[in-house]
């Protein structure tokens, strides 16, 4: 019987392949338009996903693939890879090194392996179910902050938190030490190593969060939806991430009040 760890060598090859495609486009002087079909970010993310799909289809043809750029293949398989070649498109375009390549692996719809790779800074967080999360091979752990009033809160942007969702987030932010906006998947990597204490988002898609769950949980954190339910292939896009269970409970109480 296969385990998530059995597929880690393949996952690392995927990350290497994506990194080699993306790096030449970074700060190329042409990354000015995320709409144009031939813009560098489009060439970067399409090329990176194609490179990863080629490896998977050659080495693990029975596995499924869900990718942001090229859709789904065999997405009801026991093992399904979830690929987001450039998470943080706007950061890539402006030359900010906080975009990431996300590589997730689902087992019967549950995230069991995840890689967050930042190509420019050569930072790679790896999470595998049942193992400690590492950054470039060195174990990392979440912060021990228990008091909501001391919590450092992160989220990608207020434009994704509108209406009632925004009101609940604002109530949480008012209870925390401070809020730092921006960062996309990089937020979760920093939480895994003790930088942030909470990350709260709404409107995420499967390719946005599948790789993050094993990284966060392997570092001692908790990552669920706003109701505290585990994130799976069927989850909606509301995400609550906390450095520990105590902080998670306190934040959930505010968000669901």
Secondary structure, DSSP 8 states (H G I E B T S, - for coil): ---GGGGHHHHHHHHHHHHHHHGGGTT-S----SSSTTSHHHHHHHHHHHHHHHHHHHH-TTSEEEETTTEEESTTSSEEEEEEEEE-HHHHHHT-TT-EEEEEEEETTEEEEEEEEETTTTEEEEEETTS--EETTEE--------GGG-EEEES-GGGS-HHHHHHHHHHHHHSSEEEE--TTHHHHHHHTTS-SEEEESS--HHHHHHHHHHHHHTT-EEE-TTS-B-BTT--S-EEEESSHHHHHHHHHHHT-
